[in-house]
Amino acid sequence: MAAAALSGAHEDQDSAARSLRASDATPGDMLAAAGYLFVSPENLGTISGEMKEFFDRCYYPLLGRIEGRGYASAIAAGNAGQGAEAQIDRIATGWRLRRVAPSLIVRTGADTPVAILAPKLVQRNDLQRCRDLGRSVAMGLHLGIF
C-alpha cells in the first residue's frame, strides 16, 4: 500500500515524496517534510508496534514544531481499521496536524487464525485507491493547498 501511494505521489514529476519505514524515520525526517501519509496495518485494533514505536520516539521532539502540516492515513485491516485510524488521529491532533483526506482503510477480510496468519494480497482496486491518495496528497502539497 505504501509503495502504491508513493507511486501515485511520483506521478507529478516535481514531487519530492519519499517513503520511510517507521523504524527508520526520525524527527529530522518529519521536520524536513511538508506533509505526511501514515501507512500502517491494524494489529489487534491498533497501529503496528513499529508504527507505535515511531510515534513514541518522535512525538515529544516534534511537539510544537510541525503544527498545521497536512496528513492522511492508509490502514490495512482485517475487518475494522477504526482503532488504528483513531490512534493515528489522536497523535496527529496532539501535533496539531491537519487531516487533508479521509482515511483509506483497506479491509482484507482476514478474521480467522488461518487467514490472519496468511500473507495478504491487496486487491488491484485498493492499490489504485492508494495511488490516488498518494497523488492527491502530493499534488495538494505541491499546489500549496495544504
TORFI-24360 format. One record per residue (C-alpha): residue in three letters; x, y, z. Coordinates in steps of 0.5 Angstrom, whole numbers, plus 500, padded with zeros to 3 digits. Each point is the difference from the previous one (the first is absolute). Example, Ala and Ser with C-alpha at 12.3 -4.5 7.8 and 13.67 -1.06 7.14 Angstrom:
Ala525491516;Ser502507498;
END
This chain:
Met500500500;Ala506505502;Ala503498493;Ala494502496;Ala499506504;Leu507502498;Ser499498493;Gly494505500;Ala504505503;His505500495;Glu495501494;Asp502507501;Gln507501498;Asp501505505;Ser498496506;Ala506499505;Ala496495503;Arg503494503;Ser499494504;Leu503498507;Arg499494505;Ala497502506;Ser506497503;Asp505505496;Ala496506501;Thr503506504;Pro498506503;Gly504504495;Asp497496494;Met493502503;Leu503508500;Ala502499493;Ala493498497;Ala495505498;Gly494495502;Tyr499492502;Leu497494497;Phe500495506;Val499493498;Ser499494505;Pro497493501;Glu495500505;Asn502495505;Leu495498506;Gly496506499;Thr506505500;Ile506502496;Ser506495499;Gly505500505;Glu505503495;Met496506499;Lys498501507;Glu508500502;Phe501505494;Phe495505504;Asp502499507;Arg507501497;Cys498506496;Tyr494503504;Tyr504505505;Pro506502496;Leu495503495;Leu494503504;Gly499507498;Arg505499494;Ile495497495;Glu493504501;Gly496501494;Arg503495496;Gly496495496;Tyr499493501;Ala496494497;Ser500493502;Ala499493497;Ile499494504;Ala500492498;Ala495497505;Gly496493500;Asn493503501;Ala500506504;Gly506505500;Gln497506504;Gly504498506;Ala507502496;Glu496506497;Ala498502507;Gln507499503;Ile504504494;Asp494506500;Arg502501508;Ile507500499;Ala499505494;Thr495504504;Gly506501505;Trp505502495;Arg494505497;Leu501497493;Arg494501495;Arg497494497;Val500501493;Ala496494497;Pro495495503;Ser504494503;Leu501494495;Ile498493503;Val501494496;Arg497494503;Thr503493498;Gly494496504;Ala505496504;Asp496498506;Thr502493502;Pro507498502;Val502497494;Ala498506496;Ile503505505;Leu507496499;Ala500499493;Pro503505495;Lys495506498;Leu499502493;Val498507499;Gln495500494;Arg501504494;Asn495505501;Asp502501507;Leu507501498;Gln497505495;Arg497504506;Cys507500503;Arg503503494;Asp494505499;Leu501502508;Gly508501499;Arg499504493;Ser494504504;Val505502506;Ala506501496;Met496505495;Gly497504506;Leu507501503;His503502493;Leu494505499;Gly500503507;Ile493498501;Phe502496507;
END
